[in-house]
Amino acid sequence: MAFEAIVKKQIVKLKEPSLKCVDLVVSELATVIKKCAEKLSSYPRLREETERIVTTYIREREGRTKDQILLLIDIEQSYINTNHEDFIGFAKYVLFGTAAEGVAPVHSRLGSLCELGTRVSLSGFLG
């Protein structure tokens, strides 16, 4: 289906910015760690060890976070639920059809357009 191909191309475009976001967060955390470590300047060995442990922990989590992001994007790309109410505009076009296409409307399954719009606005992301 052409719609799914277009959506999949858009989903793939999320990979690079998502991974860049992780890199920026890790960079910011490294800056915060260094600033916090400065407070331990009276205890140089404690400061070094604390900084090393926390930095190592963050680096380990960075890899796992990137793996999870890539997995989530792959999952989202593998199945696009076009029957979800967020795609109601597309579903309405397919189910109700247009007179020019000779497709008979299917009002019995979904109710009137007014009821449909009300239902979507109440249960959508903003509802």
C-alpha positions in Angstrom: 0.0 0.0 0.0 1.4 3.4 -1.0 0.3 5.0 2.3 2.3 2.5 4.4 5.3 3.0 2.2 5.2 6.7 2.7 4.8 6.3 6.5 7.6 3.8 6.7 9.9 6.3 5.0 9.0 8.9 7.5 9.5 6.6 10.4 13.0 5.8 9.2 13.8 9.5 9.3 13.3 9.4 13.1 16.5 7.2 13.6 19.1 9.9 13.2 17.5 12.6 15.3 16.7 10.1 18.0 20.3 8.9 18.2 21.5 12.5 18.1 19.3 13.3 21.1 20.8 10.5 23.1 24.3 11.8 22.2 23.3 15.3 23.4 21.9 14.0 26.6 25.0 12.0 27.4 27.1 15.0 26.6 25.1 17.1 29.0 25.3 14.5 31.7 29.0 14.4 31.3 29.1 18.1 31.8 27.0 17.8 34.9 29.2 15.0 36.3 32.3 17.2 35.9 30.6 20.1 37.7 29.5 17.9 40.5 32.9 16.3 40.7 34.5 19.7 41.3 32.7 19.8 44.6 34.8 16.9 45.7 38.1 18.7 44.9 39.2 18.3 48.5 39.2 14.5 48.0 41.0 13.9 44.7 40.9 10.1 44.7 37.2 10.0 45.7 36.5 12.5 43.0 38.3 10.5 40.3 36.7 7.2 41.4 33.2 8.7 41.6 33.5 10.4 38.2 34.8 7.2 36.7 32.0 5.0 38.1 29.2 7.4 37.1 30.7 8.0 33.6 31.1 4.3 33.0 27.5 3.7 34.1 26.2 6.4 31.7 28.3 5.1 28.8 26.9 1.6 29.4 23.3 2.9 29.4 24.0 5.0 26.3 24.5 1.9 24.3 21.5 0.1 25.7 19.3 3.2 25.1 20.4 3.5 21.5 19.6 -0.2 21.0 16.1 0.3 22.5 15.5 3.3 20.3 16.4 1.4 17.2 14.3 -1.5 18.3 11.3 0.7 18.9 11.7 2.4 15.5 11.9 -1.0 13.8 8.8 -2.2 15.7 6.9 0.9 14.6 8.0 0.5 11.1 7.1 -3.2 10.9 3.3 -2.7 11.5 1.3 0.5 10.9 -2.1 0.2 12.4 -4.2 2.2 9.8 -7.4 1.2 11.7 -6.3 3.3 14.6 -8.4 6.4 15.3 -5.4 8.6 14.6 -5.7 7.6 11.0 -9.5 8.4 10.9 -9.1 10.8 8.0 -7.7 8.0 5.9 -10.1 5.4 7.2 -13.0 7.8 6.5 -11.9 8.2 2.9 -11.6 4.5 2.4 -14.8 3.5 4.2 -17.1 6.3 3.1 -15.6 6.6 -0.3 -16.5 9.4 -2.7 -19.4 9.6 -5.2 -16.9 10.0 -8.0 -15.4 6.6 -7.3 -18.7 5.0 -7.2 -18.1 3.7 -3.7 -21.2 3.4 -1.5 -20.9 5.0 1.9 -20.8 2.7 4.9 -22.7 4.8 7.5 -24.1 1.8 9.3 -20.7 0.7 10.6 -19.4 4.0 11.9 -22.4 6.3 12.3 -22.7 9.8 10.9 -19.6 12.0 10.2 -20.6 14.3 13.1 -20.7 11.4 15.6 -17.4 10.1 14.2 -15.7 13.5 14.6 -17.0 13.9 18.1 -15.8 10.4 19.0 -12.3 11.1 17.7 -11.9 14.5 19.4 -12.9 13.0 22.7 -10.6 10.0 22.5 -7.6 11.4 20.6 -4.4 12.7 21.9 -5.9 16.0 22.9 -9.0 14.6 24.4 
